[in-house]
Amino acid sequence: MLKLDQGLIAQGDFQLRADFTLEAGRNYAVIGPSGAGKSTLLAALCGFVPLAAGKLLWEGRDITDAAPGARPMTMLFQDNNLFPHLSVLQNVALGLRPDFRIVAKDKEQIMAALTQVALADYAQVKPGKLSGGQQSRVALARVLVQARPLVLLDEPFAALGPALRNEMLDLLKATIAQTGAAMVMVTHAPEDVRRIADEVIFVEGGQALAPRPAGALMDDPPPELRAYLG
């Protein structure tokens, strides 16, 4: 369980307040207008942006000042963060061993993750030889090998066409479910929320509201959310 307790994120004139709890094994969508602070919220959870006030607690333990690598989470960015000079296997290995000192057991784990995302035959291929969807699968495999209890995603499939994006969302949901991790995904697409989310965090007007059940919220949105959805 991750609790953001009376959190305040402040950057220049921008402020975002948040007070909520994320439960294990749940899928959360973060939605709201452009510039509302969705990506900044994820960056604060990961430790890339400090809290100006409040606390971040993991299973009751204060991790407010913990370094990003010491937090129980991993993050998948929109550009996938793949290194073009490294093979698929090496890119995935970075999630497990940043120094590349992998042993046989590590390689087995990496290949198992690549098998999950249907890329085992591409282990020695460079990212530039892959399609956009395949590159997204490599990034997902790197998340899987880290085996963290929280997976944060910042519009990871925004550059993909609708059919491929839906395919990746289904793969993401299925693979994360196998790990028991909680997932928090920023998206602009209401259809993504219905496809993948159990609950929704709506960010607007300087507030990240506490999670609410996705189906009920999307079927009967409050005025602020209705205005955003159009």
C-alpha positions in Angstrom: 0.0 0.0 0.0 1.3 3.4 -1.0 -0.1 6.5 0.8 0.5 10.1 -0.3 -0.4 11.9 2.9 -1.3 15.6 2.5 1.2 15.9 -0.4 2.1 19.2 -2.0 4.1 19.4 -5.2 5.4 22.9 -6.0 7.4 24.0 -9.0 7.6 27.8 -9.5 4.0 29.0 -9.7 2.7 25.5 -10.1 1.2 23.7 -7.2 -0.6 20.3 -7.0 -2.1 18.8 -3.8 -2.8 15.1 -3.4 -4.0 12.9 -0.5 -4.8 9.3 -1.5 -3.9 5.6 -1.1 -3.0 3.1 -3.8 -3.8 -0.5 -3.1 -1.8 -3.6 -4.3 -3.1 -5.3 -7.4 -5.2 -2.4 -8.6 -5.0 -0.5 -11.9 -5.3 3.2 -11.7 -5.7 5.7 -14.6 -4.6 9.3 -14.1 -6.6 11.7 -16.3 -7.1 15.4 -16.6 -6.4 18.4 -18.8 -3.0 19.1 -20.3 -0.8 20.9 -17.9 -2.8 19.8 -14.8 0.2 18.0 -13.4 -0.5 14.3 -14.2 3.1 13.5 -15.2 4.4 15.7 -12.4 2.4 13.6 -10.0 4.0 10.4 -11.2 7.5 12.0 -11.1 6.9 12.9 -7.4 5.8 9.4 -6.6 9.0 8.1 -8.2 11.2 10.6 -6.5 12.2 12.6 -9.5 10.3 15.7 -8.1 10.5 16.4 -4.3 7.4 17.0 -2.2 7.2 20.5 -0.8 5.0 19.2 2.0 3.4 16.0 3.2 4.7 12.4 3.3 4.9 9.4 1.0 4.5 6.1 2.9 5.1 2.6 1.7 3.4 0.0 3.9 3.7 2.5 6.8 7.3 3.3 6.2 8.3 6.9 5.3 10.0 7.0 1.9 9.5 10.7 1.3 13.2 11.4 0.9 14.2 8.0 -0.6 16.2 8.0 -3.8 14.2 6.9 -6.9 16.1 3.6 -7.1 15.3 2.8 -3.4 11.5 3.2 -3.9 9.2 0.2 -4.5 8.3 1.2 -8.0 9.4 1.5 -11.6 8.4 3.9 -14.3 7.8 3.4 -18.1 8.0 6.7 -20.1 6.3 7.5 -23.4 9.6 7.3 -25.4 10.4 3.9 -23.9 14.0 5.0 -23.0 15.7 2.4 -25.1 19.4 2.7 -26.0 19.9 2.3 -29.7 23.4 0.9 -29.5 22.3 -2.0 -27.2 20.5 -5.2 -28.1 17.0 -6.0 -26.9 18.5 -8.3 -24.3 20.9 -5.6 -23.1 18.1 -3.0 -22.9 16.1 -5.3 -20.7 19.1 -6.3 -18.6 19.4 -2.6 -17.6 16.3 -3.1 -15.5 18.0 -5.9 -13.6 21.7 -5.1 -13.7 22.7 -1.6 -14.7 26.3 -2.7 -14.7 25.5 -5.5 -17.2 27.1 -8.1 -14.9 24.4 -10.7 -15.6 24.8 -14.3 -14.6 23.0 -17.3 -16.0 20.0 -16.9 -13.7 19.7 -13.3 -14.7 19.6 -14.2 -18.4 16.9 -16.8 -17.7 14.8 -14.1 -16.1 15.4 -11.7 -18.9 14.5 -14.3 -21.5 11.4 -15.2 -19.5 10.3 -11.6 -19.7 11.0 -11.4 -23.4 8.9 -14.6 -23.9 6.0 -12.9 -22.0 6.0 -10.1 -24.5 6.6 -12.3 -27.5 10.1 -11.1 -28.3 12.3 -14.0 -27.3 13.5 -14.3 -30.9 14.6 -10.7 -31.0 17.0 -10.8 -28.0 20.1 -9.9 -30.1 18.3 -7.3 -32.3 18.9 -3.5 -31.9 15.8 -1.3 -31.2 16.2 0.5 -34.5 15.2 -2.7 -36.3 12.0 -3.0 -34.4 8.5 -1.6 -35.0 7.0 0.9 -32.5 4.9 -1.8 -30.9 7.9 -4.1 -30.5 9.9 -1.3 -28.9 7.1 -0.8 -26.4 7.2 -4.5 -25.7 11.0 -4.3 -24.9 10.3 -1.4 -22.5 7.6 -3.5 -20.8 9.9 -6.5 -20.5 12.4 -4.2 -18.7 9.6 -3.3 -16.3 8.8 -6.9 -15.7 12.3 -8.0 -14.8 12.4 -5.3 -12.1 9.5 -7.0 -10.3 8.5 -3.9 -8.3 5.2 -3.8 -6.5 4.2 -0.5 -8.3 4.4 0.2 -12.0 4.0 3.8 -13.2 3.4 4.6 -16.8 3.3 8.0 -18.4 1.2 7.7 -21.6 3.4 4.7 -22.7 1.6 3.9 -25.9 0.4 7.4 -27.1 2.5 7.2 -30.3 0.8 4.0 -31.4 -2.3 3.6 -33.6 -5.6 2.6 -31.9 -5.4 -1.1 -32.7 -1.8 -1.5 -31.6 -2.4 0.6 -28.6 -5.3 -1.6 -27.5 -3.1 -4.7 -28.1 -0.4 -3.2 -25.9 -2.9 -2.2 -23.2 -4.3 -5.7 -23.1 -0.8 -7.2 -22.9 0.2 -4.7 -20.2 -2.9 -5.5 -18.1 -2.3 -9.2 -18.4 1.4 -9.2 -17.6 1.1 -6.8 -14.7 -1.7 -8.9 -13.2 0.6 -11.9 -13.2 3.0 -10.0 -10.9 0.3 -8.7 -8.5 1.7 -5.2 -8.8 -0.4 -2.0 -8.7 -0.4 0.0 -11.9 -0.7 3.8 -12.3 -1.1 5.0 -15.9 -1.4 8.6 -17.2 -3.6 8.7 -20.3 -5.6 11.3 -22.2 -7.9 8.7 -23.8 -11.2 7.8 -22.0 -11.3 4.6 -23.9 -8.0 3.5 -22.3 -9.6 4.1 -18.9 -12.5 1.8 -19.6 -10.2 -0.8 -21.1 -7.7 -1.0 -18.3 -8.5 0.9 -15.1 -10.2 -0.2 -11.9 -10.1 3.3 -10.5 -9.5 6.8 -11.7 -7.4 9.7 -10.2 -8.7 12.9 -11.7 -6.2 15.8 -11.8 -7.5 19.3 -12.2 -7.4 22.7 -10.6 -4.4 22.0 -8.5 -5.8 18.8 -7.0 -5.2 15.2 -7.6 -8.5 13.7 -6.3 -8.6 10.4 -4.5 -9.2 7.3 -6.7 -12.8 6.5 -7.6 -14.2 3.4 -9.3 -13.6 3.8 -13.0 -16.9 2.4 -14.4 -19.2 4.5 -12.3 -17.1 7.6 -12.7 -17.0 7.4 -16.5 -20.7 6.6 -16.7 -21.7 9.5 -14.5 -18.8 12.0 -14.3 -19.0 15.1 -12.0 -19.2 18.4 -13.8 -15.4 19.0 -13.8 -14.7 15.6 -15.4 -17.6 16.0 -17.8 -16.2 19.3 -19.0 -12.8 17.6 -19.6 -14.3 14.6 -21.4 -16.4 16.9 -23.6 
